[in-house]
Amino acid sequence: MDMDKLEKHDDYRINGCLRVINSLNAEINTVSKRILLLAKEDEMAKLLMTIPGIGYYSALRIVNEVGDINRFPDSYHLCSYAGLIPSTHSSGGVTHYGSSISKAGSKYLRWIMLECVHAHIRAEKNSNISQFYHRISKKKGNSKAAVAAAAKLLKVVYWIMKERRVYERLG
């Protein structure tokens, strides 16, 4: 049933639930508008929103999770922080490379990058990241392809944030 049909019912329980739903929707709209304003005021978030698949909420989440990009010496370290790299285990001079990701670091950054890569793949059918995802998914499956593509997208984010910081210091 849609909301219009529910509102026509003369049941106090349904009407009470509808009032709660309407109140929550109003609160969600208020918070969403506030987040959008914050994203529009943040230069780094605005820059990240130019990447297909990264919206205003995602951009703010990435900026907040990454913090100062200069604390990562390279994009690999940022991907490692997000837990988007294959796990490794060394013992007795032998290194075993796992097929799963490390899941170390920020679970929120890992989560938002996976969400962004799925949106990116839907929006940009012919981008390098989309083509990479489809190539890997044929060999390893969709989940592993999504993680690999998310790491690749996070490397793009790293370089955009890094270049912006260098530009700010120079200018």
Backbone as CSV, one residue per row, in Angstrom:
resi,resn,N_x,N_y,N_z,CA_x,CA_y,CA_z,C_x,C_y,C_z
1,MET,0.847,-1.197,0.000,0.000,0.000,0.000,0.875,1.237,0.000
2,ASP,0.419,2.249,-0.716,1.175,3.492,-0.656,0.596,4.403,0.428
3,MET,1.285,5.480,0.683,0.937,6.365,1.805,-0.466,6.970,1.652
4,ASP,-0.869,7.309,0.423,-2.186,7.918,0.212,-3.304,6.983,0.643
5,LYS,-3.173,5.713,0.303,-4.198,4.737,0.677,-4.230,4.543,2.195
6,LEU,-3.051,4.564,2.812,-3.003,4.400,4.260,-3.645,5.570,4.990
7,GLU,-3.453,6.775,4.465,-3.993,7.964,5.113,-5.519,7.981,5.099
8,LYS,-6.129,7.268,4.167,-7.588,7.232,4.068,-8.223,6.314,5.109
9,HIS,-7.416,5.455,5.722,-7.943,4.567,6.743,-8.279,5.355,8.001
10,ASP,-9.303,4.904,8.691,-9.723,5.578,9.919,-9.310,4.746,11.124
11,ASP,-8.064,4.299,11.104,-7.549,3.466,12.186,-6.514,4.287,12.961
12,TYR,-6.712,4.450,14.261,-5.818,5.296,15.061,-4.387,4.744,15.083
13,ARG,-4.233,3.406,14.996,-2.878,2.824,14.997,-2.142,3.198,13.720
14,ILE,-2.828,3.084,12.592,-2.216,3.443,11.308,-1.896,4.932,11.290
15,ASN,-2.830,5.749,11.748,-2.602,7.201,11.765,-1.437,7.577,12.672
16,GLY,-1.306,6.875,13.801,-0.177,7.131,14.693,1.150,6.786,14.037
17,CYS,1.184,5.663,13.352,2.409,5.257,12.636,2.736,6.238,11.507
18,LEU,1.705,6.703,10.805,1.920,7.665,9.725,2.483,8.985,10.250
19,ARG,2.014,9.415,11.421,2.562,10.639,12.020,4.041,10.463,12.357
20,VAL,4.405,9.281,12.875,5.812,9.003,13.191,6.643,8.998,11.903
21,ILE,6.132,8.348,10.869,6.843,8.291,9.582,7.027,9.690,9.013
22,ASN,5.971,10.503,9.024,6.070,11.870,8.510,7.059,12.704,9.310
23,SER,7.059,12.524,10.619,8.002,13.245,11.473,9.443,12.834,11.162
24,LEU,9.669,11.525,11.010,11.015,11.051,10.676,11.458,11.533,9.291
25,ASN,10.540,11.527,8.325,10.871,12.030,6.990,11.253,13.507,7.024
26,ALA,10.534,14.288,7.824,10.864,15.711,7.960,12.253,15.880,8.574
27,GLU,12.560,15.073,9.582,13.881,15.139,10.223,14.980,14.730,9.247
28,ILE,14.735,13.686,8.474,15.712,13.232,7.472,15.959,14.326,6.444
29,ASN,14.893,14.995,5.994,15.053,16.081,5.024,15.864,17.230,5.596
30,THR,15.629,17.571,6.857,16.381,18.650,7.505,17.867,18.302,7.594
31,VAL,18.158,17.091,8.038,19.558,16.663,8.173,20.225,16.574,6.797
32,SER,19.505,16.066,5.796,20.071,15.957,4.444,20.418,17.328,3.886
33,LYS,19.546,18.312,4.115,19.833,19.676,3.649,21.062,20.246,4.348
34,ARG,21.206,19.957,5.628,22.369,20.436,6.394,23.657,19.800,5.877
35,ILE,23.602,18.503,5.609,24.781,17.800,5.073,25.146,18.361,3.704
36,LEU,24.139,18.615,2.873,24.391,19.193,1.556,25.055,20.564,1.665
37,LEU,24.584,21.389,2.611,25.211,22.701,2.816,26.656,22.562,3.276
38,LEU,26.905,21.636,4.181,28.277,21.417,4.649,29.176,20.971,3.498
39,ALA,28.662,20.100,2.641,29.449,19.620,1.504,29.749,20.749,0.527
40,LYS,28.783,21.631,0.324,28.989,22.752,-0.601,29.989,23.765,-0.055
41,GLU,30.131,23.826,1.274,31.077,24.755,1.890,32.489,24.189,1.958
42,ASP,32.633,22.888,1.885,33.935,22.242,1.998,34.569,22.093,0.615
43,GLU,35.701,22.752,0.412,36.355,22.740,-0.899,36.768,21.331,-1.331
44,MET,37.290,20.546,-0.396,37.733,19.197,-0.730,36.535,18.319,-1.096
45,ALA,35.445,18.460,-0.365,34.236,17.682,-0.668,33.692,18.059,-2.037
46,LYS,33.694,19.347,-2.347,33.226,19.785,-3.669,34.074,19.172,-4.773
47,LEU,35.362,19.098,-4.538,36.269,18.513,-5.521,36.001,17.012,-5.685
48,LEU,35.792,16.320,-4.585,35.521,14.882,-4.652,34.175,14.592,-5.314
49,MET,33.230,15.497,-5.196,31.919,15.292,-5.816,31.983,15.344,-7.340
50,THR,33.097,15.788,-7.896,33.247,15.776,-9.354,33.546,14.377,-9.875
51,ILE,33.896,13.454,-8.991,34.145,12.069,-9.383,32.798,11.358,-9.498
52,PRO,32.514,10.742,-10.643,31.247,10.017,-10.773,31.115,8.938,-9.698
53,GLY,29.951,8.903,-9.060,29.700,7.920,-8.012,29.885,8.464,-6.607
54,ILE,30.484,9.639,-6.491,30.692,10.238,-5.174,29.756,11.428,-5.027
55,GLY,28.781,11.281,-4.145,27.822,12.341,-3.881,28.248,13.179,-2.695
56,TYR,27.372,14.076,-2.278,27.730,15.002,-1.207,27.955,14.286,0.124
57,TYR,27.102,13.312,0.454,27.291,12.586,1.712,28.594,11.791,1.665
58,SER,28.824,11.102,0.571,30.036,10.289,0.422,31.290,11.149,0.494
59,ALA,31.248,12.293,-0.161,32.409,13.183,-0.168,32.753,13.650,1.244
60,LEU,31.740,14.048,1.999,31.999,14.474,3.383,32.516,13.327,4.236
61,ARG,31.953,12.143,4.057,32.395,10.971,4.821,33.861,10.680,4.505
62,ILE,34.231,10.728,3.230,35.618,10.453,2.833,36.557,11.493,3.429
63,VAL,36.205,12.760,3.295,37.052,13.836,3.829,37.241,13.664,5.335
64,ASN,36.170,13.339,6.050,36.267,13.183,7.501,37.031,11.929,7.906
65,GLU,36.870,10.852,7.175,37.572,9.615,7.508,39.065,9.707,7.187
66,VAL,39.401,10.355,6.088,40.810,10.461,5.683,41.540,11.488,6.542
67,GLY,40.886,12.598,6.826,41.549,13.650,7.592,42.636,14.311,6.756
68,ASP,43.800,14.499,7.342,44.923,15.117,6.634,45.546,14.087,5.699
69,ILE,45.460,14.321,4.421,45.967,13.372,3.425,47.481,13.212,3.521
70,ASN,48.160,14.186,4.069,49.620,14.124,4.156,50.118,13.085,5.164
71,ARG,49.220,12.533,5.970,49.651,11.479,6.896,49.850,10.149,6.187
72,PHE,49.442,10.072,4.922,49.649,8.872,4.119,50.742,9.148,3.095
73,PRO,51.862,8.417,3.149,52.965,8.697,2.222,52.624,8.387,0.765
74,ASP,51.680,7.476,0.542,51.282,7.155,-0.824,49.873,6.561,-0.813
75,SER,49.352,6.313,-2.001,47.976,5.815,-2.114,47.829,4.403,-1.557
76,TYR,48.876,3.620,-1.599,48.819,2.261,-1.046,48.541,2.304,0.456
77,HIS,49.172,3.241,1.155,48.964,3.351,2.598,47.524,3.777,2.925
78,LEU,46.938,4.618,2.086,45.538,4.995,2.291,44.630,3.788,2.066
79,CYS,44.897,3.016,1.024,44.107,1.803,0.770,44.279,0.803,1.910
80,SER,45.470,0.730,2.451,45.727,-0.139,3.590,44.943,0.337,4.810
81,TYR,44.914,1.644,5.030,44.153,2.216,6.136,42.665,1.883,6.007
82,ALA,42.184,1.858,4.768,40.775,1.535,4.528,40.515,0.031,4.569
83,GLY,41.569,-0.763,4.624,41.400,-2.216,4.645,41.019,-2.782,3.293
84,LEU,41.425,-2.119,2.224,41.071,-2.546,0.874,42.208,-3.251,0.145
85,ILE,43.163,-3.760,0.895,44.280,-4.479,0.269,44.222,-5.944,0.699
86,PRO,44.792,-6.835,-0.111,44.800,-8.252,0.276,45.598,-8.457,1.560
87,SER,45.144,-9.393,2.377,45.844,-9.673,3.627,47.105,-10.481,3.351
88,THR,48.090,-10.318,4.220,49.325,-11.101,4.129,49.644,-11.650,5.512
89,HIS,50.326,-12.775,5.511,50.727,-13.396,6.768,52.123,-13.970,6.564
90,SER,53.061,-13.583,7.418,54.427,-14.081,7.316,54.772,-14.909,8.536
91,SER,55.419,-16.035,8.287,55.862,-16.889,9.369,57.031,-17.729,8.871
92,GLY,58.106,-17.703,9.621,59.271,-18.514,9.266,59.878,-18.147,7.925
93,GLY,59.837,-16.883,7.586,60.430,-16.437,6.337,59.553,-16.678,5.117
94,VAL,58.363,-17.212,5.312,57.453,-17.468,4.193,56.280,-16.505,4.309
95,THR,55.954,-15.848,3.205,54.828,-14.914,3.186,53.677,-15.541,2.429
96,HIS,52.510,-15.533,3.049,51.300,-16.045,2.430,50.408,-14.855,2.090
97,TYR,49.999,-14.775,0.848,49.114,-13.708,0.413,47.695,-14.240,0.409
98,GLY,46.850,-13.610,1.198,45.482,-14.087,1.344,44.590,-13.627,0.217
99,SER,43.491,-14.303,0.092,42.527,-13.923,-0.930,41.494,-12.947,-0.369
100,SER,41.513,-12.740,0.941,40.565,-11.802,1.535,41.268,-10.479,1.826
101,ILE,40.467,-9.448,2.089,41.044,-8.152,2.423,41.419,-8.130,3.898
102,SER,42.257,-7.163,4.247,42.768,-7.120,5.623,41.718,-6.661,6.630
103,LYS,40.792,-5.833,6.229,39.755,-5.258,7.088,40.334,-4.486,8.268
104,ALA,41.562,-4.054,8.147,42.169,-3.210,9.171,41.772,-1.763,8.885
105,GLY,41.861,-0.927,9.869,41.627,0.492,9.645,40.163,0.885,9.705
106,SER,39.823,1.865,8.922,38.511,2.499,8.985,37.447,1.697,8.234
107,LYS,36.537,1.105,8.968,35.461,0.345,8.332,34.497,1.286,7.610
108,TYR,34.406,2.524,8.088,33.513,3.482,7.443,34.057,3.935,6.097
109,LEU,35.368,4.123,6.004,35.972,4.490,4.726,35.844,3.332,3.737
110,ARG,36.065,2.125,4.206,35.917,0.936,3.354,34.474,0.833,2.858
111,TRP,33.526,1.012,3.769,32.112,0.920,3.414,31.727,1.982,2.384
112,ILE,32.113,3.235,2.616,31.689,4.302,1.707,32.355,4.147,0.347
113,MET,33.581,3.657,0.316,34.238,3.459,-0.980,33.563,2.339,-1.768
114,LEU,33.113,1.301,-1.094,32.377,0.239,-1.788,31.045,0.766,-2.322
115,GLU,30.374,1.598,-1.546,29.135,2.210,-2.028,29.406,3.102,-3.235
116,CYS,30.470,3.884,-3.152,30.819,4.797,-4.248,31.186,4.038,-5.520
117,VAL,31.901,2.937,-5.375,32.310,2.202,-6.571,31.102,1.579,-7.249
118,HIS,30.123,1.124,-6.490,28.903,0.591,-7.106,28.153,1.700,-7.851
119,ALA,28.066,2.878,-7.254,27.416,4.012,-7.922,28.210,4.426,-9.159
120,HIS,29.532,4.401,-9.053,30.398,4.766,-10.177,30.183,3.809,-11.353
121,ILE,30.125,2.536,-11.063,29.954,1.530,-12.116,28.605,1.702,-12.813
122,ARG,27.567,2.055,-12.049,26.249,2.292,-12.659,26.254,3.558,-13.504
123,ALA,26.973,4.590,-13.054,26.947,5.884,-13.735,27.885,5.947,-14.939
124,GLU,29.033,5.328,-14.820,30.061,5.414,-15.858,30.367,4.029,-16.404
125,LYS,29.717,3.660,-17.459,29.878,2.309,-18.008,31.255,2.088,-18.636
126,ASN,31.863,3.143,-19.179,33.114,2.977,-19.930,34.337,3.577,-19.249
127,SER,34.246,3.889,-17.970,35.423,4.434,-17.291,36.446,3.310,-17.056
128,ASN,37.670,3.697,-16.773,38.708,2.710,-16.483,38.339,1.839,-15.289
129,ILE,37.751,2.450,-14.277,37.379,1.705,-13.074,36.256,0.716,-13.385
130,SER,35.273,1.121,-14.169,34.189,0.213,-14.548,34.704,-0.950,-15.378
131,GLN,35.568,-0.649,-16.337,36.146,-1.715,-17.165,36.987,-2.657,-16.313
132,PHE,37.748,-2.099,-15.373,38.555,-2.907,-14.449,37.650,-3.815,-13.625
133,TYR,36.564,-3.253,-13.097,35.607,-4.033,-12.300,35.066,-5.216,-13.113
134,HIS,34.625,-4.958,-14.331,34.031,-6.024,-15.150,35.064,-7.090,-15.521
135,ARG,36.286,-6.674,-15.786,37.349,-7.630,-16.107,37.649,-8.541,-14.913
136,ILE,37.755,-7.956,-13.721,38.042,-8.739,-12.517,36.846,-9.610,-12.124
137,SER,35.633,-9.085,-12.295,34.447,-9.845,-11.874,34.289,-11.138,-12.677
138,LYS,34.741,-11.133,-13.917,34.669,-12.360,-14.718,35.603,-13.437,-14.171
139,LYS,36.726,-13.011,-13.611,37.720,-13.962,-13.101,37.485,-14.334,-11.646
140,LYS,37.165,-13.336,-10.810,37.164,-13.541,-9.360,35.799,-13.380,-8.703
141,GLY,34.807,-12.877,-9.422,33.488,-12.655,-8.838,33.248,-11.192,-8.518
142,ASN,31.985,-10.865,-8.293,31.591,-9.469,-8.091,32.132,-8.854,-6.804
143,SER,32.165,-9.615,-5.717,32.614,-9.047,-4.441,34.080,-8.640,-4.487
144,LYS,34.910,-9.532,-4.975,36.341,-9.221,-5.050,36.604,-8.117,-6.060
145,ALA,35.835,-8.117,-7.132,35.984,-7.058,-8.136,35.596,-5.709,-7.550
146,ALA,34.546,-5.688,-6.733,34.118,-4.430,-6.115,35.191,-3.896,-5.168
147,VAL,35.802,-4.773,-4.397,36.858,-4.345,-3.468,38.058,-3.816,-4.250
148,ALA,38.448,-4.522,-5.298,39.591,-4.081,-6.109,39.286,-2.739,-6.779
149,ALA,38.064,-2.582,-7.295,37.681,-1.323,-7.931,37.579,-0.198,-6.904
150,ALA,37.115,-0.517,-5.690,37.044,0.492,-4.626,38.445,0.977,-4.263
151,ALA,39.404,0.061,-4.222,40.790,0.455,-3.949,41.310,1.364,-5.060
152,LYS,40.976,1.034,-6.280,41.400,1.856,-7.416,40.758,3.244,-7.339
153,LEU,39.473,3.297,-6.986,38.792,4.580,-6.838,39.376,5.379,-5.678
154,LEU,39.741,4.698,-4.602,40.355,5.383,-3.464,41.724,5.952,-3.837
155,LYS,42.428,5.295,-4.723,43.708,5.845,-5.205,43.471,7.134,-5.984
156,VAL,42.398,7.188,-6.752,42.038,8.428,-7.460,41.732,9.524,-6.441
157,VAL,40.964,9.175,-5.415,40.642,10.124,-4.344,41.931,10.629,-3.691
158,TYR,42.852,9.719,-3.418,44.122,10.097,-2.793,44.836,11.166,-3.621
159,TRP,44.965,10.916,-4.910,45.722,11.849,-5.745,45.005,13.178,-5.908
160,ILE,43.712,13.175,-5.948,42.971,14.441,-6.011,43.171,15.226,-4.716
161,MET,43.061,14.548,-3.583,43.252,15.234,-2.300,44.691,15.704,-2.133
162,LYS,45.632,14.896,-2.560,47.052,15.241,-2.433,47.380,16.457,-3.290
163,GLU,46.910,16.457,-4.537,47.175,17.587,-5.427,46.534,18.861,-4.898
164,ARG,45.359,18.740,-4.333,44.680,19.907,-3.773,45.485,20.488,-2.609
165,ARG,46.018,19.646,-1.759,46.820,20.111,-0.619,48.109,20.775,-1.095
166,VAL,48.737,20.214,-2.127,49.948,20.816,-2.682,49.616,22.177,-3.277
167,TYR,48.512,22.248,-3.993,48.069,23.505,-4.603,47.779,24.550,-3.540
168,GLU,47.160,24.158,-2.429,46.857,25.102,-1.349,48.127,25.647,-0.714
169,ARG,49.145,24.789,-0.581,50.408,25.253,0.026,51.142,26.223,-0.898
170,LEU,51.052,25.987,-2.197,51.753,26.839,-3.141,51.036,28.154,-3.391
171,GLY,49.719,28.096,-3.381,48.939,29.271,-3.772,48.399,29.975,-2.617
